[in-house]
Amino acid sequence: MTLSITPIGTVVGGRDEAFDDHWGTVTAAIELDSDQFSPEALAGLADFSHLEVVYHFHLVPEEKVETGARHPRNRQDWPLVGIFAQRGKNRPNRIGVSRCRLLEVSGLTVRVAELDAIDGTPVLDIKPYMSEFGPRGEIVQPLWSKELMGEYY
């Protein structure tokens, strides 16, 4: 099966290279593709405080894609875990998902904070974050992942 996805827009601004921590101070914009959309595609979005953004890790070369297990951030003191048990960028389809704060909607521009995607990243989708789509029940995760995320934002 072949799947073809056309980006809806691009991340503009923020960081120009990916590194793992301190995304909390990063602000950027998502510019929608004016050939596909008019500002009405964003009508009502400004009523939300947070977004979920789906994007493509476009700078990860095919040969760097992981399909098995690895130590997160190559730290040998953290366990060897499968690619689907972590959120690294070297994923089989190189798809990232991030929740970020919505700052402003203007025309075809969506300004955001805390989006962990770099300048030039193709955006595949934007969804308003609704608390009802958040996890139900207790959240369980291993200790190494809490340590990994300690300074992410």
Buried (B, 14 or more C-beta within 10 A) or exposed (E): EEEEEEBBBBBBBBBEEBEBEEBEEBBBBBBBBEEEEEEEBBEEBBEBEBBBBBBBBBEBEEEEBBEEEBBBEEEEEBBEBEBEEBBBBBBEEBBBEBBBBBBEBEEBBBBBBBBBBBBEBBBBBBBBBEEEEEEEEEEEEEEBBEEBEEEEB
